[in-house]
Amino acid sequence: MHMHNANGRAGENIAIGVELGIRHFDSAIGGAGGCSFIPDAKGNISTEELLRVLKRCDVSHGMNSQNIALTNAFLAKELNRDLEE
């Protein structure tokens, strides 16, 4: 399942996907990326938000949140912009 965070609803949609049995999700560190057809829309759902949604839905993921945070900080510095956390 691939979600852009247009209108800030990606997390809700991921939770519904979990309820429907979906277990494969795309995300991007810090929500980096974009949406070419919705002006000023946020990019992809951030990996950080995806992990929070999966935790609330009691779905294990095996990802290291601390490493995700370190990668977010590195990418934000390289892109010279704030990313979602």
C-alpha positions in Angstrom: 0.0 0.0 0.0 1.4 3.4 -1.0 0.1 6.5 0.6 0.8 10.2 0.1 -0.1 12.2 3.1 -2.5 14.5 1.3 -4.8 16.2 3.8 -2.9 14.4 6.6 -5.0 11.3 6.3 -2.4 8.7 5.3 -2.1 7.2 8.8 -5.9 6.6 9.0 -5.8 4.9 5.6 -2.9 2.7 6.7 -4.8 1.7 9.8 -7.8 0.7 7.6 -5.4 -1.2 5.3 -4.2 -3.1 8.4 -7.8 -4.0 9.3 -8.3 -5.3 5.8 -5.2 -7.5 6.1 -2.6 -5.5 4.2 0.9 -6.0 5.6 3.1 -4.4 2.9 3.4 -0.6 3.1 5.6 2.0 1.3 6.9 5.0 3.2 9.7 7.5 3.1 12.1 8.7 5.8 10.7 12.0 7.0 7.9 11.9 4.4 10.5 12.9 1.7 9.1 12.8 -1.8 6.2 14.6 -3.3 2.9 14.5 -5.0 3.0 15.9 -8.5 -0.7 16.3 -9.0 -1.8 18.0 -5.7 -0.1 21.4 -5.4 1.5 22.0 -1.9 0.6 18.5 -0.8 2.8 16.7 1.6 4.9 13.8 0.2 4.7 10.2 1.1 3.7 9.0 4.5 6.8 9.2 6.7 8.3 6.0 7.9 8.2 7.5 11.4 4.4 7.9 11.2 4.0 4.5 9.6 5.7 2.9 12.6 3.5 4.8 15.0 0.4 3.6 13.1 1.7 0.0 13.1 2.4 0.2 16.8 -1.2 1.4 17.5 -2.5 -1.4 15.3 -0.3 -3.9 17.2 1.6 -4.9 14.1 5.2 -5.9 14.5 7.6 -4.5 11.9 11.2 -5.3 12.9 12.5 -1.8 12.0 14.8 0.1 14.3 13.2 3.5 15.2 16.4 4.9 16.5 18.2 4.2 13.2 15.2 5.8 11.4 15.6 8.9 13.5 19.3 9.1 12.7 18.6 8.7 9.0 15.9 11.4 9.2 18.4 13.8 10.7 21.1 13.0 8.1 18.6 13.3 5.2 17.2 16.6 6.5 20.7 18.0 6.7 21.6 16.8 3.1 18.3 18.2 1.7 18.7 21.4 3.8 15.0 21.2 4.9 12.9 20.0 7.8 11.4 16.6 7.5 8.5 15.0 9.3 9.3 13.0 12.4 
